[in-house]
């Protein structure tokens, strides 16, 4: 699920004045009811892997072995088909899709990938000709940017896994294969949407792989699983599982959706994230960590000696002991990257993320009004909804999209850096660039109650931490009961969160 560079398809090629970020597109047919349970992130995942239970899935299959669920359910097959079809590509190509960022075409012949080099805008008639004549596989990247039901599903899955969730659609004509045997660095959930797909899975050569790689057919042995997916079926396999898939003879074409998650989410990734900060904190109190290294160490004279290895291993054991006794582990990048890169909340009709529900996901919200510069017009949207007062009861909105974290202040001064509280959120993230590259950053000052560069959120003094924890855990709480000494601080905290769209009056 690598995040690709930004796509030219994010332009508003229709010129209808509606921001692509908020435009609802390509809804599934109204007569196809959802077969998934959207009551909560957990219920959504449970319905996705039904009839298997969540506990059984994580106990027996997650990161362990593949799972094949044969459904034989016409209603579920119809719902899966509504998520994406070959026929959807014609309309989507009119949105300015680009090779290779949005669409890639390829073919596997004799176990080797035969990429078809294409650049520029995708023209549907030419794409369909390649598909029919040259039997290429069409790989459509991140369809949740365009298909609302996939946005809805993947947003809930990101809340469930607390990890980015991407997707790709693969459309392969009969008796054809798009990719040679390979393994991925993601947990894969394959949903068969149209036609049938023949899958062969093999024992991993690199269990729980942390990178993508091709594998030669003469190295992978016999398949452990040889199955055919039909509409409504689901296949799960862990990262590192070697796999290849083709469309059988007699099947006009196959369309499947691969939902992917848990890329770069290993213990090793977490250690790389938290150890630098933990080591920096430990150096303040451990003189052994502050002692100088031997003069010749950097030039290689002592780097391979046993004394150096013993010294380093001893220091690492001391760090491990300190960590086990309760040393604080602060994420440096993983938390911020997740919040800044994930999907915004799924917005149903008449619902959005602004304080009063009049507009969401665009620009900076103020307590009184929001000025929005759209193509061809300038809109001033007055925000409805009651401002919080000291006597009001308030509740946190979009809790699954809000993260309260304690970090060192980013201010560069001669004074020692102090701990501050950041309230990060994804309410104004861009759906149109999800999993397609780095999102645009605001360039606002690093002040209390202001959005931070490189993230969506607010900064507060460490004294506000307990009050923020109260709001995270309580369903409805009087502003006057927030754990801050001054009433003015309580009200200012409530107002800052309300202005950001994170709080509403009960």
Secondary structure, 3 states (H helix, E strand, C coil): CCCCCCCHHHCCCCCCCCCCCCCCCCCCCCCCCCCCCCCCHHHHHHHHCCCCCHHHHHHHCCCCCCEEECCCCHHHHHHHHHHCCCCHHHHHHCCCCEECCCEEEEEEECCEEEECCCCEECCHHHHHHHHHHHCCEEEEECHHHCCHHHHHHHHHHHHHHCCCEEEEEEEEECCEECCCCEECCCEEEEEEEECCEEEEEECCCCCCCCCCEECCHHHHCCCCEEEEECCCCEEEECCCCEEEEEECCCCCEEEEEEEEECCCCCHHHHHHHHHHHHHHHHHCCCHHHHCCCCCCCCCCCCCCCHHHHHHHHHHHHHHHHHHHCCCCCCCCCHHHHHHHHCCCCCCCCCCCCCCCCCCCCCCCCCCCEEEEEECCEEEEEECCCCCCCCCCEEEECCHHHEEEEEEECCCCCCCCCCEEEEEEECCCCCHHHCCCCCCCCCCCCCCCCCCCCCCCEEEEEHHHHHHHHHHHHCCCEEHHHCCCCCHHHHHHHHHHHHHCCCEEEC
